[in-house]
Amino acid sequence: MKRFGQRLGLKRGKTSEYIRYHQNIWPEIATAIHAAGIRNYSIFHFKGQLFGYYEYHGADGEYEACMKKLASAPRMQEWWDIMESMQIPDADRAEGTWWSEMDEVFHQD
């Protein structure tokens, strides 16, 4: 299992809409996330910033393939288009990414 922390900005005035979508996530999206090996997925909001946390429970070495499969899931691009219209990615994020990846510096079960 590998843990991921990510951050991203949220456009001013979009908080309520963003929350509303996530309170009623489309069934196809929830199914695709689970099929990709993602568990314990949470998104937090604070003053225009989003923090995402999830755990990947898939096979070692298959994460990238699982993420590509997730991207091609039914309605995923539609969902991402809606979400991305409300988000502000960091200018200095890694090339080819939307959310900025964070390094884990501490964990305790």
ZAROMAR-466777 format. One line per field, with one value per residue (C-alpha): residue number from 1; x, z, y. Coordinates in Angstrom, 3 decimals. Layout:
<atoms>
nr = c(NUM ...)
xx = c(X ...)
zz = c(Z ...)
yy = c(Y ...)
</atoms>
This chain:
<atoms>
nr = c(1 2 3 4 5 6 7 8 9 10 11 12 13 14 15 16 17 18 19 20 21 22 23 24 25 26 27 28 29 30 31 32 33 34 35 36 37 38 39 40 41 42 43 44 45 46 47 48 49 50 51 52 53 54 55 56 57 58 59 60 61 62 63 64 65 66 67 68 69 70 71 72 73 74 75 76 77 78 79 80 81 82 83 84 85 86 87 88 89 90 91 92 93 94 95 96 97 98 99 100 101 102 103 104 105 106 107 108 109)
xx = c(0.000 1.232 -0.180 -0.575 -1.044 -1.833 -2.770 -4.563 -6.269 -10.015 -11.419 -13.122 -16.890 -16.711 -16.548 -20.271 -20.505 -17.357 -18.689 -22.111 -20.565 -18.519 -21.484 -23.208 -20.291 -21.450 -21.602 -19.360 -16.666 -16.825 -16.641 -13.671 -11.747 -12.248 -11.310 -8.040 -7.036 -7.691 -8.979 -9.467 -9.817 -10.525 -10.465 -10.245 -10.801 -9.231 -9.290 -9.315 -6.904 -7.748 -5.805 -6.385 -5.336 -5.683 -4.112 -3.191 -3.754 -2.907 0.055 3.543 4.710 1.185 0.221 0.788 -1.206 -4.043 -4.104 -4.261 -7.148 -8.855 -8.475 -10.232 -13.140 -16.663 -17.477 -14.110 -13.040 -16.444 -16.036 -12.489 -13.565 -16.166 -13.772 -10.865 -13.061 -13.275 -9.647 -6.377 -3.298 0.068 2.195 5.241 3.595 5.324 4.910 1.903 0.169 -2.815 -2.587 0.766 2.190 3.307 6.063 5.066 7.239 5.442 2.964 1.683 -0.999)
zz = c(0.000 -0.851 0.527 -1.598 -0.545 -3.135 -3.198 -5.588 -5.601 -5.863 -7.769 -5.710 -5.575 -6.565 -3.109 -2.767 -6.265 -5.757 -2.469 -4.004 -6.776 -4.288 -1.993 -4.964 -6.809 -9.928 -9.447 -12.485 -10.922 -7.529 -9.224 -11.388 -8.417 -6.495 -9.524 -9.799 -6.322 -4.611 -1.050 1.857 -0.515 1.054 -0.177 2.335 1.755 3.568 2.382 -1.329 -1.139 -1.627 -0.017 -1.365 0.385 -0.852 -0.524 -3.500 -2.705 -6.123 -7.130 -6.866 -10.204 -11.632 -10.323 -13.614 -15.556 -13.033 -13.345 -17.163 -16.852 -14.430 -16.927 -19.610 -17.380 -18.537 -17.808 -16.101 -18.637 -18.276 -14.464 -14.713 -17.164 -14.670 -11.692 -13.537 -14.489 -10.748 -9.849 -10.002 -10.402 -9.028 -11.701 -10.577 -10.475 -12.152 -15.919 -16.980 -13.598 -12.378 -8.605 -6.946 -5.258 -1.663 0.095 3.159 6.085 8.924 9.409 12.439 12.507)
yy = c(0.000 3.486 6.746 9.884 13.509 16.141 19.808 22.093 25.488 26.017 28.996 31.677 31.160 27.458 25.862 25.091 23.620 21.530 20.166 19.466 17.350 15.368 14.762 13.112 11.519 9.693 5.912 5.329 7.496 5.780 2.364 3.383 4.790 1.560 -0.579 1.376 0.201 3.523 3.324 5.711 8.685 12.057 15.646 18.480 22.202 25.152 28.778 28.032 25.119 21.450 18.628 15.136 11.950 8.382 4.984 2.815 -0.853 -2.294 -4.402 -2.927 -1.601 -1.307 2.124 3.968 1.365 1.588 5.383 5.127 2.682 5.071 7.929 5.859 4.794 5.682 9.348 9.996 12.640 14.297 14.353 15.713 18.438 19.649 19.456 21.080 24.046 24.829 24.144 26.086 23.884 25.033 26.683 24.685 21.236 18.310 18.145 16.087 16.348 18.363 17.978 18.755 15.683 16.073 14.137 12.144 13.213 11.406 8.601 6.724 4.046)
</atoms>
